[in-house]
Amino acid sequence: MDVHLPLPEVVALALAACFFLDVAIFLVAQLYSRFVFDRYLKKNHRQKWEELVRGSDNWGPNLGGFDRTRQMHKFRTQSKEDLGDPSIRKMRKISIYLTNAGIMIFLGLLGFLFTVVIVDRLLQS
């Protein structure tokens, strides 16, 4: 049985696949940052974790973000401090890479979608 999909269906299928890939990458980035990085820091560097989670600048959990608190986010993304632990530097890079990959795929999808819409409008006129 030979199935030939017309071009619009193939494009829609490709967009759907990329969208689900992007969602999966964002979920992995969220889980990695919120749970793996946070738990590693809590287990191996309890004093720093306490400072980041229970500091005076924290007004509660950062429910919308990838990290438990704003201070944790700054430590994970902006700080060069590694507490003498090379694993923190490695985990930080993985976390940032996953987040950036999700953002780049999302922006690529938007660019592709806008291009398809513009080309479609130009071909219709």
C-alpha contacts under 8 A as a table, 3 or more apart, distances in Angstrom:
res1	aa1	res2	aa2	distance
5	L	9	E	6.21
5	L	10	V	6.20
6	P	9	E	5.64
6	P	10	V	6.47
7	L	10	V	5.07
7	L	11	V	6.13
8	P	11	V	5.09
8	P	12	A	6.08
9	E	12	A	4.99
9	E	13	L	6.02
10	V	13	L	5.02
10	V	14	A	6.08
11	V	14	A	5.06
11	V	15	L	6.09
12	A	15	L	5.08
12	A	16	A	6.10
13	L	16	A	5.10
13	L	17	A	6.16
14	A	17	A	5.11
14	A	18	C	6.16
15	L	18	C	5.11
15	L	19	F	5.99
15	L	109	L	7.17
16	A	19	F	5.01
16	A	20	F	6.23
17	A	20	F	5.27
17	A	21	L	6.15
18	C	21	L	4.95
18	C	22	D	6.05
18	C	105	I	7.64
18	C	109	L	7.40
19	F	22	D	5.06
19	F	23	V	6.23
19	F	106	F	7.58
19	F	109	L	7.55
20	F	23	V	5.01
20	F	24	A	6.08
21	L	24	A	5.05
21	L	25	I	6.21
22	D	25	I	5.10
22	D	26	F	6.22
22	D	102	G	5.47
22	D	105	I	6.18
22	D	106	F	6.51
23	V	26	F	5.14
23	V	27	L	6.16
23	V	102	G	7.63
24	A	27	L	5.08
24	A	28	V	6.17
25	I	28	V	5.09
25	I	29	A	6.08
25	I	98	L	6.55
25	I	99	T	7.63
25	I	101	A	7.47
25	I	102	G	5.63
26	F	29	A	4.98
26	F	30	Q	6.04
26	F	98	L	7.28
26	F	99	T	6.51
26	F	102	G	5.58
27	L	30	Q	4.98
27	L	31	L	6.08
28	V	31	L	5.10
28	V	32	Y	5.88
28	V	98	L	7.53
29	A	32	Y	5.10
29	A	33	S	5.99
29	A	66	F	7.71
29	A	95	S	6.10
29	A	98	L	5.30
29	A	99	T	5.68
30	Q	33	S	5.33
30	Q	34	R	5.76
30	Q	66	F	5.11
30	Q	67	D	7.91
31	L	34	R	5.25
31	L	35	F	5.50
31	L	36	V	6.94
31	L	66	F	7.86
32	Y	35	F	5.60
32	Y	36	V	4.85
32	Y	37	F	6.19
32	Y	95	S	6.58
33	S	36	V	6.06
33	S	37	F	5.18
33	S	38	D	6.65
33	S	66	F	5.92
33	S	67	D	6.09
33	S	95	S	6.01
34	R	37	F	6.49
34	R	38	D	5.78
34	R	66	F	5.56
34	R	67	D	4.93
34	R	68	R	6.33
35	F	38	D	5.17
35	F	39	R	5.67
36	V	39	R	5.30
36	V	40	Y	6.03
37	F	40	Y	5.21
37	F	41	L	6.19
37	F	88	I	7.95
37	F	91	M	6.65
37	F	92	R	7.79
38	D	41	L	5.24
38	D	42	K	6.10
38	D	49	W	7.79
38	D	67	D	7.75
38	D	68	R	7.74
39	R	42	K	4.90
39	R	43	K	5.95
40	Y	43	K	5.20
40	Y	44	N	5.95
40	Y	45	H	7.76
41	L	44	N	5.37
41	L	45	H	5.08
41	L	46	R	6.56
41	L	48	K	7.56
41	L	49	W	5.88
41	L	88	I	7.97
42	K	45	H	5.67
42	K	46	R	4.75
42	K	48	K	7.94
42	K	49	W	5.27
42	K	50	E	7.70
43	K	46	R	6.00
45	H	48	K	5.63
45	H	49	W	6.23
46	R	49	W	4.99
46	R	50	E	6.06
47	Q	50	E	5.16
47	Q	51	E	6.30
48	K	51	E	5.00
48	K	52	L	6.22
49	W	52	L	5.13
49	W	53	V	6.01
50	E	53	V	5.21
50	E	54	R	5.51
50	E	55	G	7.36
51	E	54	R	5.54
51	E	55	G	5.10
52	L	55	G	5.67
52	L	69	T	7.27
52	L	71	Q	5.38
52	L	72	M	5.39
52	L	75	F	7.97
53	V	58	N	7.14
53	V	68	R	7.07
53	V	69	T	6.12
53	V	71	Q	7.21
53	V	72	M	6.82
54	R	58	N	6.59
55	G	58	N	5.64
56	S	59	W	7.69
57	D	71	Q	7.64
58	N	61	P	7.68
58	N	69	T	6.53
58	N	70	R	6.90
58	N	71	Q	7.14
60	G	69	T	7.14
61	P	68	R	5.63
61	P	69	T	5.44
62	N	65	G	5.52
62	N	66	F	7.88
62	N	67	D	6.59
62	N	68	R	5.34
62	N	69	T	4.82
62	N	70	R	6.51
63	L	66	F	7.94
63	L	68	R	7.16
65	G	68	R	7.38
65	G	69	T	7.96
66	F	73	H	7.47
67	D	70	R	7.08
67	D	72	M	6.03
67	D	73	H	5.40
68	R	72	M	6.41
68	R	73	H	7.60
69	T	72	M	5.15
69	T	73	H	6.39
70	R	73	H	5.01
70	R	74	K	6.30
71	Q	74	K	5.09
71	Q	75	F	6.17
72	M	75	F	5.02
72	M	76	R	6.05
73	H	76	R	5.11
73	H	77	T	5.98
73	H	78	Q	7.89
74	K	77	T	5.33
74	K	78	Q	5.17
74	K	79	S	6.39
75	F	78	Q	5.80
75	F	79	S	4.81
75	F	80	K	7.94
75	F	81	E	7.71
76	R	79	S	6.47
76	R	92	R	5.82
77	T	92	R	6.95
77	T	96	I	6.87
82	D	85	D	5.62
82	D	86	P	6.78
82	D	88	I	5.71
82	D	89	R	5.97
83	L	88	I	7.84
85	D	88	I	5.74
85	D	89	R	7.37
86	P	89	R	5.31
86	P	90	K	6.43
87	S	90	K	5.03
87	S	91	M	5.98
88	I	91	M	5.10
88	I	92	R	5.93
89	R	92	R	5.11
89	R	93	K	6.29
90	K	93	K	5.20
90	K	94	I	6.32
91	M	94	I	5.11
91	M	95	S	6.08
92	R	95	S	5.15
92	R	96	I	6.19
93	K	96	I	5.21
93	K	97	Y	5.94
94	I	97	Y	5.03
94	I	98	L	6.16
95	S	98	L	5.33
95	S	99	T	6.36
96	I	99	T	5.15
96	I	100	N	6.03
97	Y	100	N	5.14
97	Y	101	A	5.99
98	L	101	A	5.12
98	L	102	G	6.27
99	T	102	G	5.21
99	T	103	I	6.32
100	N	103	I	5.04
100	N	104	M	6.05
101	A	104	M	5.12
101	A	105	I	6.11
102	G	105	I	5.28
102	G	106	F	6.15
103	I	106	F	5.09
103	I	107	L	6.15
104	M	107	L	5.11
104	M	108	G	5.97
105	I	108	G	4.95
105	I	109	L	6.09
106	F	109	L	5.08
106	F	110	L	6.29
107	L	110	L	5.03
107	L	111	G	6.12
108	G	111	G	5.05
108	G	112	F	6.04
109	L	112	F	5.07
109	L	113	L	5.97
110	L	113	L	5.06
110	L	114	F	6.08
111	G	114	F	5.19
111	G	115	T	6.09
112	F	115	T	5.05
112	F	116	V	6.15
113	L	116	V	5.14
113	L	117	V	6.19
114	F	117	V	5.09
114	F	118	I	6.07
115	T	118	I	5.15
115	T	119	V	6.05
116	V	119	V	5.20
116	V	120	D	5.95
117	V	120	D	5.05
117	V	121	R	6.13
118	I	121	R	5.12
118	I	122	L	6.14
119	V	122	L	5.05
119	V	123	L	6.09
120	D	123	L	5.19
120	D	124	Q	6.19
121	R	124	Q	5.16
121	R	125	S	6.46
122	L	125	S	5.46
